[in-house]
Amino acid sequence: MLDIFWKVHDPTSLNKQGYDEGKQYRSAIFFRSEEQRKKAELSKNTLQASGLYNASIVTEITPFTKFFAAESYHYDFYERNPNLGYCRIIISPKVLKIKEEYRDILKSDYITD
């Protein structure tokens, strides 16, 4: 899961993903146990040391505290709006990347083109 997380977004972009800006769009990993925290920190440090990015990785690793459900219009957004510019330009390439690189471990065809 961490491998996929790092590959489908820019972890060097502070409070921004695609065209969306604001703290709610920050790159973050929320852990529930010390083991999860250690794995997240190790993966982040390994990626930073790899030299793949010229900038520092700004992804925060912080304890999970409370889950807030998204507004209903966010649910299945991509599936309901595949032809919106945002979906075609931002989301579709990420979905295709996951399908291409991880097809052998995907549990279903839920992720569609």
N, C-alpha and C positions, 0 to 999 in steps of 0.2 A: 504494500500500500504506500509506503514512504517513497519508493522508487517512482511509482506513478505520480504521486503528488508533486515531486520535484520536477518531473518532466512536462507536466501540462500547464505550468504557469511560470511567470518570471519571479523568482524569489528575491530578486534584487530591487524590485520596484516597491517603494514605500507607499502604502495606503492607496494602491492603484492596481487594477487588473483590467486589461483591455481598455475600453473607453470609460470605465467606471472609476471614480475617485472618491476617497473618503475613508475614514478609519474602518468602516464596515467592510471595505474591500482589501484590508491588509492581509498579508500572507501570514497564516498562523497555524500552529499545531497545538491542540488542547489535549493534554495527557490526563489519565485517570490513575496512574500508578507510577511508582519510581522506575519500574522496568520500562514503561512506555517513554518516560522522560529521557532515560539514558539512551534508548534506541533512537529517539528523535534527535537528541544532541549529537550522537555519533554520526548519524546520517547527514546532518547539517554540516558538521565539521569536516567530514569526508568530502562532501561536495565542494565546500569552500576551498579545501586544500587541493582539489583536483585541477584548479585553474580554468574550469569550464566558463566561469564568469569573471569578467574584469572588475566588476564592482562587488562590494560586500553583500552577502546574503543577509537580508533584513527580516526574514521570517522569525516571528516570535514563537517561543515555546513556553507555554504557560499552563498552569493547572486548569482543568475543567471545573467550572463552578455551577453554571446553570445553563440549561438549554432553552432557547427562545424559538418557538415555531415561527417560520416565515409567514408572511401574508399569503393568502390563498392564491393570488395571481402569480406567485413564484413557483408553485407546484407544477411539475411537468412542463415548464415553460418552453424548453427546447422542443419537446414532442408536439406541443400545441402550436408552435410558431416557427416551424423549420425554415420558412422562407423570409423571415425578417432579416434585414441586413446584419444586425448584431449576431444572430444565430449563424448565418452563412459565413460571416467574416471571422468571428471570434470563437464560437462554440464548435462549429463543424470541424475545423482543422484539429481541435483538441480531441474530439470524439474519434476522428479517423486515426489520429496518432495512437490512441489507446488501442483501437481495434487492430491496427497493424502490428504494434509491438507486443501486445499481450493477448492475442487471440487464443493462444494455447491454454491460458489460465482463466479466461472469461467463463463464468458459470452459465451464461445465457446470451441470447441475442438482444437483450434489453437495450443495449447501446446500438442505435441504428444510424445509418448514414444520413 
